[in-house]
């Protein structure tokens, strides 16, 4: 099994974790993980807040924020129609 996260392979991830354990010690790992978790939560909250501010500003200036959703709906309708047409053809082969 070959695990790849971004451009780092599974072996490299294990090596990095080994180095972290050697530098900080096993007793510090839970504390480091909690800190990383809190940091990621804060980043997610900040990202959601920025998205909300952008959407609110767009609505204030009359920009259509539902354009992407309507395009996605139309694409899904076309895909469903194509599946309805090609469904019997696919089943024959």
PDB file with one MODEL, atoms N, CA, C and O in Angstrom:
MODEL        1
ATOM      1  N   UNK A   1       0.836  -1.172   0.000  1.00  0.00           N
ATOM      2  CA  UNK A   1       0.000   0.000   0.000  1.00  0.00           C
ATOM      3  C   UNK A   1       0.884   1.240   0.000  1.00  0.00           C
ATOM      4  O   UNK A   1       1.799   1.359   0.815  1.00  0.00           O
ATOM      5  N   UNK A   2       0.611   2.149  -0.905  1.00  0.00           N
ATOM      6  CA  UNK A   2       1.431   3.353  -1.050  1.00  0.00           C
ATOM      7  C   UNK A   2       0.602   4.562  -0.667  1.00  0.00           C
ATOM      8  O   UNK A   2      -0.332   4.934  -1.377  1.00  0.00           O
ATOM      9  N   UNK A   3       0.945   5.178   0.461  1.00  0.00           N
ATOM     10  CA  UNK A   3       0.221   6.351   0.948  1.00  0.00           C
ATOM     11  C   UNK A   3       0.970   7.597   0.500  1.00  0.00           C
ATOM     12  O   UNK A   3       2.192   7.681   0.630  1.00  0.00           O
ATOM     13  N   UNK A   4       0.227   8.566  -0.030  1.00  0.00           N
ATOM     14  CA  UNK A   4       0.861   9.816  -0.450  1.00  0.00           C
ATOM     15  C   UNK A   4       0.009  10.991   0.011  1.00  0.00           C
ATOM     16  O   UNK A   4      -1.161  11.099  -0.355  1.00  0.00           O
ATOM     17  N   UNK A   5       0.593  11.859   0.806  1.00  0.00           N
ATOM     18  CA  UNK A   5      -0.059  13.069   1.290  1.00  0.00           C
ATOM     19  C   UNK A   5       0.684  14.234   0.684  1.00  0.00           C
ATOM     20  O   UNK A   5       1.857  14.458   0.982  1.00  0.00           O
ATOM     21  N   UNK A   6      -0.006  14.984  -0.177  1.00  0.00           N
ATOM     22  CA  UNK A   6       0.620  16.021  -0.976  1.00  0.00           C
ATOM     23  C   UNK A   6       1.741  15.381  -1.784  1.00  0.00           C
ATOM     24  O   UNK A   6       1.469  14.571  -2.670  1.00  0.00           O
ATOM     25  N   UNK A   7       2.988  15.724  -1.501  1.00  0.00           N
ATOM     26  CA  UNK A   7       4.098  15.110  -2.224  1.00  0.00           C
ATOM     27  C   UNK A   7       4.987  14.318  -1.284  1.00  0.00           C
ATOM     28  O   UNK A   7       6.162  14.101  -1.583  1.00  0.00           O
ATOM     29  N   UNK A   8       4.440  13.876  -0.135  1.00  0.00           N
ATOM     30  CA  UNK A   8       5.201  13.141   0.860  1.00  0.00           C
ATOM     31  C   UNK A   8       4.677  11.711   0.890  1.00  0.00           C
ATOM     32  O   UNK A   8       3.470  11.493   0.995  1.00  0.00           O
ATOM     33  N   UNK A   9       5.567  10.750   0.798  1.00  0.00           N
ATOM     34  CA  UNK A   9       5.152   9.348   0.832  1.00  0.00           C
ATOM     35  C   UNK A   9       4.977   8.890   2.277  1.00  0.00           C
ATOM     36  O   UNK A   9       5.333   9.608   3.211  1.00  0.00           O
ATOM     37  N   UNK A  10       4.430   7.695   2.452  1.00  0.00           N
ATOM     38  CA  UNK A  10       4.193   7.143   3.778  1.00  0.00           C
ATOM     39  C   UNK A  10       5.471   6.954   4.571  1.00  0.00           C
ATOM     40  O   UNK A  10       5.494   7.204   5.776  1.00  0.00           O
ATOM     41  N   UNK A  11       6.541   6.515   3.909  1.00  0.00           N
ATOM     42  CA  UNK A  11       7.821   6.304   4.574  1.00  0.00           C
ATOM     43  C   UNK A  11       8.368   7.640   5.089  1.00  0.00           C
ATOM     44  O   UNK A  11       8.918   7.707   6.189  1.00  0.00           O
ATOM     45  N   UNK A  12       8.218   8.684   4.305  1.00  0.00           N
ATOM     46  CA  UNK A  12       8.705  10.002   4.727  1.00  0.00           C
ATOM     47  C   UNK A  12       7.901  10.534   5.905  1.00  0.00           C
ATOM     48  O   UNK A  12       8.463  11.174   6.793  1.00  0.00           O
ATOM     49  N   UNK A  13       6.602  10.282   5.928  1.00  0.00           N
ATOM     50  CA  UNK A  13       5.773  10.703   7.058  1.00  0.00           C
ATOM     51  C   UNK A  13       6.218   9.987   8.326  1.00  0.00           C
ATOM     52  O   UNK A  13       6.348  10.606   9.381  1.00  0.00           O
ATOM     53  N   UNK A  14       6.450   8.683   8.222  1.00  0.00           N
ATOM     54  CA  UNK A  14       6.919   7.913   9.383  1.00  0.00           C
ATOM     55  C   UNK A  14       8.266   8.436   9.859  1.00  0.00           C
ATOM     56  O   UNK A  14       8.490   8.550  11.064  1.00  0.00           O
ATOM     57  N   UNK A  15       9.159   8.753   8.941  1.00  0.00           N
ATOM     58  CA  UNK A  15      10.466   9.300   9.307  1.00  0.00           C
ATOM     59  C   UNK A  15      10.319  10.641  10.016  1.00  0.00           C
ATOM     60  O   UNK A  15      10.999  10.893  11.011  1.00  0.00           O
ATOM     61  N   UNK A  16       9.433  11.507   9.511  1.00  0.00           N
ATOM     62  CA  UNK A  16       9.204  12.802  10.151  1.00  0.00           C
ATOM     63  C   UNK A  16       8.638  12.608  11.562  1.00  0.00           C
ATOM     64  O   UNK A  16       9.059  13.287  12.498  1.00  0.00           O
ATOM     65  N   UNK A  17       7.688  11.688  11.714  1.00  0.00           N
ATOM     66  CA  UNK A  17       7.135  11.412  13.044  1.00  0.00           C
ATOM     67  C   UNK A  17       8.214  10.884  13.988  1.00  0.00           C
ATOM     68  O   UNK A  17       8.228  11.237  15.167  1.00  0.00           O
ATOM     69  N   UNK A  18       9.109  10.050  13.486  1.00  0.00           N
ATOM     70  CA  UNK A  18      10.219   9.530  14.285  1.00  0.00           C
ATOM     71  C   UNK A  18      11.116  10.668  14.770  1.00  0.00           C
ATOM     72  O   UNK A  18      11.515  10.699  15.934  1.00  0.00           O
ATOM     73  N   UNK A  19      11.430  11.599  13.875  1.00  0.00           N
ATOM     74  CA  UNK A  19      12.271  12.745  14.244  1.00  0.00           C
ATOM     75  C   UNK A  19      11.564  13.599  15.297  1.00  0.00           C
ATOM     76  O   UNK A  19      12.198  14.053  16.250  1.00  0.00           O
ATOM     77  N   UNK A  20      10.253  13.823  15.134  1.00  0.00           N
ATOM     78  CA  UNK A  20       9.489  14.612  16.103  1.00  0.00           C
ATOM     79  C   UNK A  20       9.524  13.946  17.472  1.00  0.00           C
ATOM     80  O   UNK A  20       9.698  14.625  18.485  1.00  0.00           O
ATOM     81  N   UNK A  21       9.360  12.624  17.517  1.00  0.00           N
ATOM     82  CA  UNK A  21       9.412  11.901  18.792  1.00  0.00           C
ATOM     83  C   UNK A  21      10.799  12.021  19.402  1.00  0.00           C
ATOM     84  O   UNK A  21      10.924  12.182  20.616  1.00  0.00           O
ATOM     85  N   UNK A  22      11.835  11.945  18.591  1.00  0.00           N
ATOM     86  CA  UNK A  22      13.207  12.043  19.102  1.00  0.00           C
ATOM     87  C   UNK A  22      13.488  13.439  19.656  1.00  0.00           C
ATOM     88  O   UNK A  22      14.181  13.573  20.665  1.00  0.00           O
ATOM     89  N   UNK A  23      12.961  14.475  19.010  1.00  0.00           N
ATOM     90  CA  UNK A  23      13.244  15.845  19.445  1.00  0.00           C
ATOM     91  C   UNK A  23      12.417  16.212  20.673  1.00  0.00           C
ATOM     92  O   UNK A  23      12.962  16.720  21.653  1.00  0.00           O
ATOM     93  N   UNK A  24      11.115  15.965  20.634  1.00  0.00           N
ATOM     94  CA  UNK A  24      10.232  16.428  21.696  1.00  0.00           C
ATOM     95  C   UNK A  24       9.948  15.383  22.762  1.00  0.00           C
ATOM     96  O   UNK A  24       9.590  15.735  23.886  1.00  0.00           O
ATOM     97  N   UNK A  25      10.096  14.132  22.443  1.00  0.00           N
ATOM     98  CA  UNK A  25       9.789  13.069  23.386  1.00  0.00           C
ATOM     99  C   UNK A  25       8.331  12.653  23.281  1.00  0.00           C
ATOM    100  O   UNK A  25       7.472  13.437  22.877  1.00  0.00           O
ATOM    101  N   UNK A  26       8.069  11.410  23.651  1.00  0.00           N
ATOM    102  CA  UNK A  26       6.726  10.845  23.523  1.00  0.00           C
ATOM    103  C   UNK A  26       5.734  11.517  24.465  1.00  0.00           C
ATOM    104  O   UNK A  26       4.543  11.571  24.161  1.00  0.00           O
ATOM    105  N   UNK A  27       6.202  12.031  25.605  1.00  0.00           N
ATOM    106  CA  UNK A  27       5.287  12.641  26.558  1.00  0.00           C
ATOM    107  C   UNK A  27       4.780  14.005  26.097  1.00  0.00           C
ATOM    108  O   UNK A  27       3.764  14.477  26.606  1.00  0.00           O
ATOM    109  N   UNK A  28       5.456  14.646  25.153  1.00  0.00           N
ATOM    110  CA  UNK A  28       5.033  15.955  24.640  1.00  0.00           C
ATOM    111  C   UNK A  28       4.112  15.846  23.428  1.00  0.00           C
ATOM    112  O   UNK A  28       3.489  16.834  23.038  1.00  0.00           O
ATOM    113  N   UNK A  29       4.017  14.665  22.831  1.00  0.00           N
ATOM    114  CA  UNK A  29       3.216  14.504  21.606  1.00  0.00           C
ATOM    115  C   UNK A  29       1.742  14.860  21.789  1.00  0.00           C
ATOM    116  O   UNK A  29       1.186  15.546  20.931  1.00  0.00           O
ATOM    117  N   UNK A  30       1.077  14.425  22.872  1.00  0.00           N
ATOM    118  CA  UNK A  30      -0.331  14.822  23.031  1.00  0.00           C
ATOM    119  C   UNK A  30      -0.503  16.340  23.127  1.00  0.00           C
ATOM    120  O   UNK A  30      -1.460  16.899  22.592  1.00  0.00           O
ATOM    121  N   UNK A  31       0.427  16.995  23.810  1.00  0.00           N
ATOM    122  CA  UNK A  31       0.361  18.450  23.933  1.00  0.00           C
ATOM    123  C   UNK A  31       0.546  19.128  22.572  1.00  0.00           C
ATOM    124  O   UNK A  31      -0.138  20.101  22.254  1.00  0.00           O
ATOM    125  N   UNK A  32       1.469  18.606  21.785  1.00  0.00           N
ATOM    126  CA  UNK A  32       1.701  19.148  20.440  1.00  0.00           C
ATOM    127  C   UNK A  32       0.474  18.922  19.567  1.00  0.00           C
ATOM    128  O   UNK A  32       0.070  19.810  18.817  1.00  0.00           O
ATOM    129  N   UNK A  33      -0.122  17.731  19.663  1.00  0.00           N
ATOM    130  CA  UNK A  33      -1.310  17.417  18.866  1.00  0.00           C
ATOM    131  C   UNK A  33      -2.480  18.326  19.242  1.00  0.00           C
ATOM    132  O   UNK A  33      -3.217  18.784  18.369  1.00  0.00           O
ATOM    133  N   UNK A  34      -2.653  18.588  20.543  1.00  0.00           N
ATOM    134  CA  UNK A  34      -3.713  19.500  20.973  1.00  0.00           C
ATOM    135  C   UNK A  34      -3.485  20.896  20.416  1.00  0.00           C
ATOM    136  O   UNK A  34      -4.418  21.549  19.949  1.00  0.00           O
ATOM    137  N   UNK A  35      -2.237  21.348  20.468  1.00  0.00           N
ATOM    138  CA  UNK A  35      -1.913  22.670  19.928  1.00  0.00           C
ATOM    139  C   UNK A  35      -2.199  22.758  18.440  1.00  0.00           C
ATOM    140  O   UNK A  35      -2.743  23.754  17.963  1.00  0.00           O
ATOM    141  N   UNK A  36      -1.825  21.699  17.696  1.00  0.00           N
ATOM    142  CA  UNK A  36      -2.108  21.671  16.263  1.00  0.00           C
ATOM    143  C   UNK A  36      -3.610  21.647  16.003  1.00  0.00           C
ATOM    144  O   UNK A  36      -4.098  22.309  15.088  1.00  0.00           O
ATOM    145  N   UNK A  37      -4.337  20.882  16.812  1.00  0.00           N
ATOM    146  CA  UNK A  37      -5.789  20.822  16.657  1.00  0.00           C
ATOM    147  C   UNK A  37      -6.447  22.166  16.902  1.00  0.00           C
ATOM    148  O   UNK A  37      -7.340  22.574  16.159  1.00  0.00           O
ATOM    149  N   UNK A  38      -6.002  22.858  17.954  1.00  0.00           N
ATOM    150  CA  UNK A  38      -6.550  24.186  18.243  1.00  0.00           C
ATOM    151  C   UNK A  38      -6.211  25.165  17.123  1.00  0.00           C
ATOM    152  O   UNK A  38      -7.039  25.985  16.729  1.00  0.00           O
ATOM    153  N   UNK A  39      -4.990  25.067  16.620  1.00  0.00           N
ATOM    154  CA  UNK A  39      -4.586  25.953  15.526  1.00  0.00           C
ATOM    155  C   UNK A  39      -5.412  25.720  14.275  1.00  0.00           C
ATOM    156  O   UNK A  39      -5.815  26.672  13.607  1.00  0.00           O
ATOM    157  N   UNK A  40      -5.668  24.452  13.953  1.00  0.00           N
ATOM    158  CA  UNK A  40      -6.470  24.142  12.772  1.00  0.00           C
ATOM    159  C   UNK A  40      -7.907  24.597  12.956  1.00  0.00           C
ATOM    160  O   UNK A  40      -8.541  25.058  12.006  1.00  0.00           O
ATOM    161  N   UNK A  41      -8.434  24.467  14.192  1.00  0.00           N
ATOM    162  CA  UNK A  41      -9.793  24.940  14.465  1.00  0.00           C
ATOM    163  C   UNK A  41      -9.884  26.450  14.293  1.00  0.00           C
ATOM    164  O   UNK A  41     -10.845  26.958  13.715  1.00  0.00           O
ATOM    165  N   UNK A  42      -8.882  27.165  14.797  1.00  0.00           N
ATOM    166  CA  UNK A  42      -8.877  28.621  14.644  1.00  0.00           C
ATOM    167  C   UNK A  42      -8.772  29.013  13.180  1.00  0.00           C
ATOM    168  O   UNK A  42      -9.419  29.966  12.746  1.00  0.00           O
ATOM    169  N   UNK A  43      -7.966  28.292  12.417  1.00  0.00           N
ATOM    170  CA  UNK A  43      -7.833  28.566  10.987  1.00  0.00           C
ATOM    171  C   UNK A  43      -9.153  28.331  10.268  1.00  0.00           C
ATOM    172  O   UNK A  43      -9.547  29.121   9.410  1.00  0.00           O
ATOM    173  N   UNK A  44      -9.841  27.236  10.619  1.00  0.00           N
ATOM    174  CA  UNK A  44     -11.128  26.930   9.996  1.00  0.00           C
ATOM    175  C   UNK A  44     -12.158  28.011  10.340  1.00  0.00           C
ATOM    176  O   UNK A  44     -12.911  28.456   9.474  1.00  0.00           O
ATOM    177  N   UNK A  45     -12.183  28.429  11.607  1.00  0.00           N
ATOM    178  CA  UNK A  45     -13.120  29.475  12.013  1.00  0.00           C
ATOM    179  C   UNK A  45     -12.829  30.793  11.302  1.00  0.00           C
ATOM    180  O   UNK A  45     -13.750  31.494  10.883  1.00  0.00           O
ATOM    181  N   UNK A  46     -11.553  31.127  11.170  1.00  0.00           N
ATOM    182  CA  UNK A  46     -11.185  32.365  10.472  1.00  0.00           C
ATOM    183  C   UNK A  46     -11.586  32.289   9.001  1.00  0.00           C
ATOM    184  O   UNK A  46     -12.067  33.272   8.437  1.00  0.00           O
ATOM    185  N   UNK A  47     -11.389  31.131   8.380  1.00  0.00           N
ATOM    186  CA  UNK A  47     -11.762  30.945   6.983  1.00  0.00           C
ATOM    187  C   UNK A  47     -13.275  31.095   6.813  1.00  0.00           C
ATOM    188  O   UNK A  47     -13.739  31.762   5.888  1.00  0.00           O
ATOM    189  N   UNK A  48     -14.036  30.474   7.705  1.00  0.00           N
ATOM    190  CA  UNK A  48     -15.502  30.594   7.638  1.00  0.00           C
ATOM    191  C   UNK A  48     -15.946  32.037   7.843  1.00  0.00           C
ATOM    192  O   UNK A  48     -16.884  32.499   7.193  1.00  0.00           O
ATOM    193  N   UNK A  49     -15.273  32.751   8.744  1.00  0.00           N
ATOM    194  CA  UNK A  49     -15.614  34.148   8.987  1.00  0.00           C
ATOM    195  C   UNK A  49     -15.327  35.010   7.761  1.00  0.00           C
ATOM    196  O   UNK A  49     -16.107  35.902   7.425  1.00  0.00           O
ATOM    197  N   UNK A  50     -14.210  34.743   7.098  1.00  0.00           N
ATOM    198  CA  UNK A  50     -13.865  35.485   5.879  1.00  0.00           C
ATOM    199  C   UNK A  50     -14.888  35.207   4.784  1.00  0.00           C
ATOM    200  O   UNK A  50     -15.327  36.125   4.092  1.00  0.00           O
ATOM    201  N   UNK A  51     -15.269  33.933   4.625  1.00  0.00           N
ATOM    202  CA  UNK A  51     -16.287  33.582   3.630  1.00  0.00           C
ATOM    203  C   UNK A  51     -17.596  34.307   3.923  1.00  0.00           C
ATOM    204  O   UNK A  51     -18.248  34.828   3.017  1.00  0.00           O
ATOM    205  N   UNK A  52     -17.966  34.333   5.186  1.00  0.00           N
ATOM    206  CA  UNK A  52     -19.206  34.999   5.578  1.00  0.00           C
ATOM    207  C   UNK A  52     -19.147  36.491   5.267  1.00  0.00           C
ATOM    208  O   UNK A  52     -20.114  37.062   4.762  1.00  0.00           O
ATOM    209  N   UNK A  53     -18.017  37.120   5.565  1.00  0.00           N
ATOM    210  CA  UNK A  53     -17.860  38.544   5.277  1.00  0.00           C
ATOM    211  C   UNK A  53     -17.928  38.826   3.776  1.00  0.00           C
ATOM    212  O   UNK A  53     -18.527  39.813   3.349  1.00  0.00           O
ATOM    213  N   UNK A  54     -17.316  37.959   2.987  1.00  0.00           N
ATOM    214  CA  UNK A  54     -17.352  38.141   1.530  1.00  0.00           C
ATOM    215  C   UNK A  54     -18.784  38.004   1.024  1.00  0.00           C
ATOM    216  O   UNK A  54     -19.239  38.809   0.212  1.00  0.00           O
ATOM    217  N   UNK A  55     -19.496  36.976   1.506  1.00  0.00           N
ATOM    218  CA  UNK A  55     -20.883  36.787   1.081  1.00  0.00           C
ATOM    219  C   UNK A  55     -21.763  37.957   1.502  1.00  0.00           C
ATOM    220  O   UNK A  55     -22.607  38.407   0.728  1.00  0.00           O
ATOM    221  N   UNK A  56     -21.572  38.453   2.723  1.00  0.00           N
ATOM    222  CA  UNK A  56     -22.369  39.591   3.191  1.00  0.00           C
ATOM    223  C   UNK A  56     -22.080  40.842   2.373  1.00  0.00           C
ATOM    224  O   UNK A  56     -22.998  41.583   2.024  1.00  0.00           O
ATOM    225  N   UNK A  57     -20.799  41.082   2.064  1.00  0.00           N
ATOM    226  CA  UNK A  57     -20.441  42.247   1.250  1.00  0.00           C
ATOM    227  C   UNK A  57     -21.021  42.126  -0.155  1.00  0.00           C
ATOM    228  O   UNK A  57     -21.504  43.102  -0.728  1.00  0.00           O
ATOM    229  N   UNK A  58     -20.964  40.904  -0.704  1.00  0.00           N
ATOM    230  CA  UNK A  58     -21.513  40.696  -2.044  1.00  0.00           C
ATOM    231  C   UNK A  58     -23.017  40.955  -2.051  1.00  0.00           C
ATOM    232  O   UNK A  58     -23.537  41.562  -2.988  1.00  0.00           O
ATOM    233  N   UNK A  59     -23.712  40.505  -1.023  1.00  0.00           N
ATOM    234  CA  UNK A  59     -25.162  40.741  -0.941  1.00  0.00           C
ATOM    235  C   UNK A  59     -25.467  42.226  -0.774  1.00  0.00           C
ATOM    236  O   UNK A  59     -26.430  42.735  -1.348  1.00  0.00           O
ATOM    237  N   UNK A  60     -24.641  42.924   0.019  1.00  0.00           N
ATOM    238  CA  UNK A  60     -24.842  44.359   0.221  1.00  0.00           C
ATOM    239  C   UNK A  60     -24.699  45.130  -1.082  1.00  0.00           C
ATOM    240  O   UNK A  60     -25.406  46.113  -1.301  1.00  0.00           O
ATOM    241  N   UNK A  61     -23.790  44.692  -1.953  1.00  0.00           N
ATOM    242  CA  UNK A  61     -23.559  45.393  -3.219  1.00  0.00           C
ATOM    243  C   UNK A  61     -24.382  44.813  -4.369  1.00  0.00           C
ATOM    244  O   UNK A  61     -24.233  45.239  -5.514  1.00  0.00           O
ATOM    245  N   UNK A  62     -25.244  43.850  -4.072  1.00  0.00           N
ATOM    246  CA  UNK A  62     -26.144  43.316  -5.073  1.00  0.00           C
ATOM    247  C   UNK A  62     -25.504  42.299  -6.009  1.00  0.00           C
ATOM    248  O   UNK A  62     -26.015  42.066  -7.105  1.00  0.00           O
ATOM    249  N   UNK A  63     -24.413  41.699  -5.603  1.00  0.00           N
ATOM    250  CA  UNK A  63     -23.758  40.683  -6.429  1.00  0.00           C
ATOM    251  C   UNK A  63     -24.483  39.361  -6.216  1.00  0.00           C
ATOM    252  O   UNK A  63     -24.789  38.987  -5.084  1.00  0.00           O
ATOM    253  N   UNK A  64     -24.757  38.654  -7.317  1.00  0.00           N
ATOM    254  CA  UNK A  64     -25.463  37.375  -7.248  1.00  0.00           C
ATOM    255  C   UNK A  64     -24.509  36.301  -6.745  1.00  0.00           C
ATOM    256  O   UNK A  64     -23.614  35.873  -7.473  1.00  0.00           O
ATOM    257  N   UNK A  65     -24.695  35.867  -5.506  1.00  0.00           N
ATOM    258  CA  UNK A  65     -23.824  34.835  -4.923  1.00  0.00           C
ATOM    259  C   UNK A  65     -24.327  33.427  -5.210  1.00  0.00           C
ATOM    260  O   UNK A  65     -23.632  32.454  -4.918  1.00  0.00           O
ATOM    261  N   UNK A  66     -25.506  33.304  -5.769  1.00  0.00           N
ATOM    262  CA  UNK A  66     -26.088  32.001  -6.062  1.00  0.00           C
ATOM    263  C   UNK A  66     -25.769  31.528  -7.479  1.00  0.00           C
ATOM    264  O   UNK A  66     -26.284  30.498  -7.915  1.00  0.00           O
ATOM    265  N   UNK A  67     -24.940  32.254  -8.190  1.00  0.00           N
ATOM    266  CA  UNK A  67     -24.627  31.906  -9.571  1.00  0.00           C
ATOM    267  C   UNK A  67     -23.972  30.528  -9.657  1.00  0.00           C
ATOM    268  O   UNK A  67     -24.331  29.720 -10.513  1.00  0.00           O
ATOM    269  N   UNK A  68     -23.030  30.266  -8.788  1.00  0.00           N
ATOM    270  CA  UNK A  68     -22.345  28.969  -8.797  1.00  0.00           C
ATOM    271  C   UNK A  68     -23.286  27.821  -8.531  1.00  0.00           C
ATOM    272  O   UNK A  68     -23.187  26.772  -9.168  1.00  0.00           O
ATOM    273  N   UNK A  69     -24.199  28.007  -7.598  1.00  0.00           N
ATOM    274  CA  UNK A  69     -25.161  26.956  -7.276  1.00  0.00           C
ATOM    275  C   UNK A  69     -26.099  26.695  -8.443  1.00  0.00           C
ATOM    276  O   UNK A  69     -26.430  25.542  -8.722  1.00  0.00           O
ATOM    277  N   UNK A  70     -26.540  27.763  -9.139  1.00  0.00           N
ATOM    278  CA  UNK A  70     -27.443  27.559 -10.269  1.00  0.00           C
ATOM    279  C   UNK A  70     -26.732  26.866 -11.427  1.00  0.00           C
ATOM    280  O   UNK A  70     -27.332  26.046 -12.120  1.00  0.00           O
ATOM    281  N   UNK A  71     -25.460  27.189 -11.642  1.00  0.00           N
ATOM    282  CA  UNK A  71     -24.691  26.521 -12.698  1.00  0.00           C
ATOM    283  C   UNK A  71     -24.519  25.045 -12.356  1.00  0.00           C
ATOM    284  O   UNK A  71     -24.669  24.184 -13.223  1.00  0.00           O
ATOM    285  N   UNK A  72     -24.206  24.754 -11.098  1.00  0.00           N
ATOM    286  CA  UNK A  72     -24.060  23.363 -10.666  1.00  0.00           C
ATOM    287  C   UNK A  72     -25.357  22.598 -10.838  1.00  0.00           C
ATOM    288  O   UNK A  72     -25.339  21.445 -11.269  1.00  0.00           O
ATOM    289  N   UNK A  73     -26.483  23.216 -10.510  1.00  0.00           N
ATOM    290  CA  UNK A  73     -27.783  22.555 -10.687  1.00  0.00           C
ATOM    291  C   UNK A  73     -28.045  22.239 -12.152  1.00  0.00           C
ATOM    292  O   UNK A  73     -28.514  21.147 -12.472  1.00  0.00           O
ATOM    293  N   UNK A  74     -27.752  23.173 -13.043  1.00  0.00           N
ATOM    294  CA  UNK A  74     -27.965  22.941 -14.477  1.00  0.00           C
ATOM    295  C   UNK A  74     -27.055  21.824 -14.987  1.00  0.00           C
ATOM    296  O   UNK A  74     -27.486  20.993 -15.786  1.00  0.00           O
ATOM    297  N   UNK A  75     -25.827  21.799 -14.541  1.00  0.00           N
ATOM    298  CA  UNK A  75     -24.898  20.737 -14.954  1.00  0.00           C
ATOM    299  C   UNK A  75     -25.413  19.384 -14.474  1.00  0.00           C
ATOM    300  O   UNK A  75     -25.369  18.407 -15.221  1.00  0.00           O
ATOM    301  N   UNK A  76     -25.894  19.317 -13.253  1.00  0.00           N
ATOM    302  CA  UNK A  76     -26.434  18.067 -12.722  1.00  0.00           C
ATOM    303  C   UNK A  76     -27.660  17.610 -13.497  1.00  0.00           C
ATOM    304  O   UNK A  76     -27.843  16.412 -13.715  1.00  0.00           O
ATOM    305  N   UNK A  77     -28.505  18.552 -13.917  1.00  0.00           N
ATOM    306  CA  UNK A  77     -29.672  18.197 -14.731  1.00  0.00           C
ATOM    307  C   UNK A  77     -29.247  17.581 -16.052  1.00  0.00           C
ATOM    308  O   UNK A  77     -29.811  16.576 -16.486  1.00  0.00           O
ATOM    309  N   UNK A  78     -28.251  18.185 -16.694  1.00  0.00           N
ATOM    310  CA  UNK A  78     -27.767  17.662 -17.976  1.00  0.00           C
ATOM    311  C   UNK A  78     -27.155  16.284 -17.782  1.00  0.00           C
ATOM    312  O   UNK A  78     -27.378  15.388 -18.596  1.00  0.00           O
ATOM    313  N   UNK A  79     -26.386  16.103 -16.713  1.00  0.00           N
ATOM    314  CA  UNK A  79     -25.795  14.789 -16.433  1.00  0.00           C
ATOM    315  C   UNK A  79     -26.868  13.742 -16.225  1.00  0.00           C
ATOM    316  O   UNK A  79     -26.739  12.620 -16.715  1.00  0.00           O
ATOM    317  N   UNK A  80     -27.937  14.090 -15.499  1.00  0.00           N
ATOM    318  CA  UNK A  80     -29.026  13.151 -15.269  1.00  0.00           C
ATOM    319  C   UNK A  80     -29.722  12.788 -16.579  1.00  0.00           C
ATOM    320  O   UNK A  80     -30.075  11.629 -16.796  1.00  0.00           O
ATOM    321  N   UNK A  81     -29.918  13.775 -17.451  1.00  0.00           N
ATOM    322  CA  UNK A  81     -30.547  13.498 -18.740  1.00  0.00           C
ATOM    323  C   UNK A  81     -29.663  12.587 -19.582  1.00  0.00           C
ATOM    324  O   UNK A  81     -30.169  11.672 -20.233  1.00  0.00           O
ATOM    325  N   UNK A  82     -28.378  12.814 -19.582  1.00  0.00           N
ATOM    326  CA  UNK A  82     -27.455  11.956 -20.341  1.00  0.00           C
ATOM    327  C   UNK A  82     -27.468  10.547 -19.774  1.00  0.00           C
ATOM    328  O   UNK A  82     -27.457   9.575 -20.529  1.00  0.00           O
ATOM    329  N   UNK A  83     -27.493  10.423 -18.437  1.00  0.00           N
ATOM    330  CA  UNK A  83     -27.560   9.096 -17.820  1.00  0.00           C
ATOM    331  C   UNK A  83     -28.853   8.388 -18.173  1.00  0.00           C
ATOM    332  O   UNK A  83     -28.855   7.173 -18.366  1.00  0.00           O
ATOM    333  N   UNK A  84     -29.961   9.130 -18.262  1.00  0.00           N
ATOM    334  CA  UNK A  84     -31.236   8.525 -18.642  1.00  0.00           C
ATOM    335  C   UNK A  84     -31.183   8.001 -20.076  1.00  0.00           C
ATOM    336  O   UNK A  84     -31.724   6.938 -20.381  1.00  0.00           O
ATOM    337  N   UNK A  85     -30.526   8.760 -20.947  1.00  0.00           N
ATOM    338  CA  UNK A  85     -30.448   8.365 -22.354  1.00  0.00           C
ATOM    339  C   UNK A  85     -29.471   7.210 -22.540  1.00  0.00           C
ATOM    340  O   UNK A  85     -29.764   6.263 -23.269  1.00  0.00           O
ATOM    341  N   UNK A  86     -28.321   7.279 -21.890  1.00  0.00           N
ATOM    342  CA  UNK A  86     -27.275   6.268 -22.102  1.00  0.00           C
ATOM    343  C   UNK A  86     -27.408   5.075 -21.179  1.00  0.00           C
ATOM    344  O   UNK A  86     -26.700   4.084 -21.359  1.00  0.00           O
ATOM    345  N   UNK A  87     -28.290   5.139 -20.199  1.00  0.00           N
ATOM    346  CA  UNK A  87     -28.466   4.027 -19.264  1.00  0.00           C
ATOM    347  C   UNK A  87     -28.747   2.710 -19.956  1.00  0.00           C
ATOM    348  O   UNK A  87     -28.034   1.738 -19.707  1.00  0.00           O
ATOM    349  N   UNK A  88     -29.769   2.630 -20.826  1.00  0.00           N
ATOM    350  CA  UNK A  88     -30.053   1.360 -21.510  1.00  0.00           C
ATOM    351  C   UNK A  88     -28.909   0.929 -22.429  1.00  0.00           C
ATOM    352  O   UNK A  88     -28.675  -0.266 -22.608  1.00  0.00           O
ATOM    353  N   UNK A  89     -28.210   1.881 -23.003  1.00  0.00           N
ATOM    354  CA  UNK A  89     -27.095   1.544 -23.906  1.00  0.00           C
ATOM    355  C   UNK A  89     -25.956   0.924 -23.104  1.00  0.00           C
ATOM    356  O   UNK A  89     -25.355  -0.054 -23.549  1.00  0.00           O
ATOM    357  N   UNK A  90     -25.654   1.466 -21.951  1.00  0.00           N
ATOM    358  CA  UNK A  90     -24.575   0.941 -21.121  1.00  0.00           C
ATOM    359  C   UNK A  90     -24.891  -0.477 -20.661  1.00  0.00           C
ATOM    360  O   UNK A  90     -23.999  -1.323 -20.593  1.00  0.00           O
ATOM    361  N   UNK A  91     -26.154  -0.738 -20.345  1.00  0.00           N
ATOM    362  CA  UNK A  91     -26.531  -2.046 -19.817  1.00  0.00           C
ATOM    363  C   UNK A  91     -26.445  -3.147 -20.873  1.00  0.00           C
ATOM    364  O   UNK A  91     -26.289  -4.320 -20.534  1.00  0.00           O
ATOM    365  N   UNK A  92     -26.546  -2.778 -22.145  1.00  0.00           N
ATOM    366  CA  UNK A  92     -26.498  -3.795 -23.195  1.00  0.00           C
ATOM    367  C   UNK A  92     -25.103  -4.339 -23.392  1.00  0.00           C
ATOM    368  O   UNK A  92     -24.942  -5.486 -23.809  1.00  0.00           O
ATOM    369  N   UNK A  93     -24.101  -3.549 -23.104  1.00  0.00           N
ATOM    370  CA  UNK A  93     -22.723  -4.004 -23.306  1.00  0.00           C
ATOM    371  C   UNK A  93     -22.243  -4.616 -22.081  1.00  0.00           C
ATOM    372  O   UNK A  93     -21.100  -5.071 -22.024  1.00  0.00           O
TER     373      UNK A  93
ENDMDL
END
